[in-house]
Amino acid sequence: MSDQQLYDVWWNDDANGEQSMEDNHQAHWHKVLDMIEEQNIQDCTVLDFGCNQGGFLRFLYRQKPFSKGIGIDLARKSIEVANKRKKDLLLTYEATANVEKFNHVFDLAFSISVIYLIQNLKEHAWKIKKALKPGGVYYCTYTDYSKNPSLLHYKKQIDRQGTIPMQLHSLNDIAEAFFQEGFSVEMRRMPPKGYISINPEDPWFHSIADRMQYEYQEAYIYRFTAPMK
């Protein structure tokens, strides 16, 4: 993946654009925050890989302040929005795929609902290792829809509206890519924190059962720790 593959926005839905996508990820961000093992990150440099409009880094900073944050994304217009919204925060947003150029800069890295769009997992793991300091930690969320009856419907929506199509990785595929780069791999499920709001016209799932299967069984977070050398 190179900077020549930059585009304007990822989510091409005129009615519910990237701001709607950011709004819908708020609950997911809270779950991620609850699962971060690092208690004090005030001296950390933090990466958000696939940051879109930059909302997660701003959210994280409000909850757990850190020293410096960098967000990268392929969507040029989304990065423009991110830089307008950062105000006086010590955050930098850049339209690029070349995270490896930040050579061993980051103590912590995140990708929130991004790795399902990455085709070459081996390359991604290598790039993240190059970007992290030795012993740095990468949190990555992923939903395994492989046994969900609504999978094909869900993928159709993503592929129709998204600039990059959905990749059907297995949990093993993702872990193996990082094992090969020397990472230690941990993971856990991400169950909901409260009641699930049900939409009678849910655009993603054919049934309430499919939605609940996703919420309680299929959402995961990986914790990858980079090798010390």
KALIN-V742720 format. One record per run of one state. SS is the DSSP state (2 for helix, 1 for strand, 0 for the rest). FROM is the first residue (numbers start at 1). LEN is the number of residues. Records with the same first field share a line. If there is no record, write none. Layout:
SS: FROM-LEN ; FROM-LEN
This chain:
0: 1-2 ; 6-1 ; 8-3 ; 12-6 ; 25-1 ; 35-10 ; 50-5 ; 64-4 ; 74-1 ; 86-5 ; 96-3 ; 102-4 ; 112-3 ; 118-3 ; 144-7 ; 163-8 ; 180-4 ; 190-18 ; 226-4
2: 3-3 ; 18-7 ; 26-9 ; 55-9 ; 76-10 ; 99-3 ; 115-3 ; 121-11 ; 151-11 ; 171-9 ; 208-11
1: 7-1 ; 11-1 ; 45-5 ; 68-6 ; 75-1 ; 91-5 ; 106-6 ; 132-12 ; 162-1 ; 184-6 ; 219-7
